[in-house]
Amino acid sequence: MKDLILPEEVRGLLKKPFGKIYRGEGLKPAEEIKKELKGEKVIVVGDTTLKNVLAVGVKPYLAVVDLKTKRDIKEKFDIKKHALQAKNPPGMISRDLWDKIHKGLEREGTLIIVDGEEDLAVLPCIVEADWDSVILYGQPDEGIVMVRVTEDAKFDAGSIIKLMWDREKWKLPEDTK
């Protein structure tokens, strides 16, 4: 697999949540989500989301973080059972990140620490996760999004990945800019 770059024209597709938003600040969304969980594998993308779900007693199967919150605050976590490092520049899904997500899903309690940015990790997590897993990620200034991994979720994530794969189709010739 090659590194995938998010074309500017595709960014708008990511503004719409992939699942249900649990609105609110602090622990409120995590507490509501905990009530909805029924023993599914939980995958968490994002530092603040991980911090909040851990605080309410949800133990993720896999977590992907960059140890930054809003780009400047360092966070530390107690999940160190199995830690992997991945390089992933902003606006991309690197082959390294995708490979580490795939590997991380083989072993419960894995923490992937991203050197770069983890924002787009939700896409390969949806594609790689088992059916009926739950993926949690933050929607800035709104709350936490909960995605149940279904055929529709895999199709939606795969469609955006396909657009990233075919990014050359999105480039305009220099003389039309």
Long-range contacts (C-beta under 8 A, 24 or more apart in sequence): 1-95, 1-98, 2-95, 2-165, 3-92, 3-93, 3-94, 3-95, 4-92, 4-93, 4-94, 4-161, 4-164, 4-165, 4-167, 5-91, 5-92, 5-164, 5-167, 6-91, 6-92, 6-93, 6-120, 6-164, 7-163, 7-164, 7-167, 7-170, 7-171, 8-170, 9-170, 10-160, 10-163, 10-164, 10-170, 13-160, 13-163, 14-120, 14-160, 17-139, 17-145, 18-122, 18-126, 18-135, 18-145, 18-147, 18-153, 18-156, 18-157, 19-135, 19-145, 19-146, 19-147, 19-148, 19-153, 20-145, 20-146, 21-139, 21-142, 21-143, 21-144, 21-145, 22-143, 22-144, 22-145, 22-146, 23-142, 23-143, 24-143, 25-143, 26-52, 27-52, 27-55, 27-56, 28-143, 29-143, 29-144, 30-55, 30-56, 30-58, 30-144, 31-56, 33-58, 33-136, 33-144, 33-146, 34-58, 36-146, 37-134, 40-132, 40-133, 40-134, 40-148, 41-129, 41-130, 41-133, 41-134, 42-133, 42-134, 42-135, 42-136, 43-105, 43-125, 43-129, 43-133, 43-134, 43-135, 43-136, 44-135, 44-136, 44-137, 45-118, 45-119, 45-121, 45-122, 45-125, 45-135, 45-136, 45-137, 45-138, 46-118, 46-119, 46-137, 46-138, 47-75, 48-75, 48-138, 49-136, 49-137, 49-138, 49-144, 50-77, 50-79, 51-75, 51-77, 52-144, 53-136, 53-144, 54-78, 54-79, 59-109, 60-136, 61-105, 61-108, 61-109, 61-110, 61-133, 62-101, 62-104, 62-105, 62-108, 62-110, 62-111, 62-112, 62-125, 63-110, 63-111, 63-112, 64-97, 64-101, 64-104, 64-112, 64-114, 64-118, 64-121, 64-125, 65-111, 65-112, 65-113, 65-114, 65-118, 66-113, 66-114, 66-115, 66-116, 66-117, 66-118, 67-113, 77-111, 79-109, 79-111, 80-111, 81-108, 81-109, 81-110, 81-111, 82-107, 82-109, 82-110, 82-111, 83-110, 83-111, 83-112, 83-113, 84-110, 84-111, 84-112, 84-113, 85-112, 85-113, 85-115, 86-112, 86-113, 86-114, 86-115, 87-114, 87-115, 87-116, 88-114, 88-115, 88-116, 88-117, 88-118, 88-120, 88-121, 89-116, 89-117, 90-116, 90-117, 90-119, 91-117, 91-120, 92-116, 92-120, 93-120, 93-121, 93-123, 93-124, 93-161, 93-164, 97-121, 97-124, 98-124, 98-128, 101-125, 101-128, 102-128, 105-129, 105-130, 122-147, 122-157, 123-157, 123-160, 123-161, 124-157, 124-161, 126-153, 126-154, 126-156, 126-157, 127-154, 127-157, 127-158, 127-161
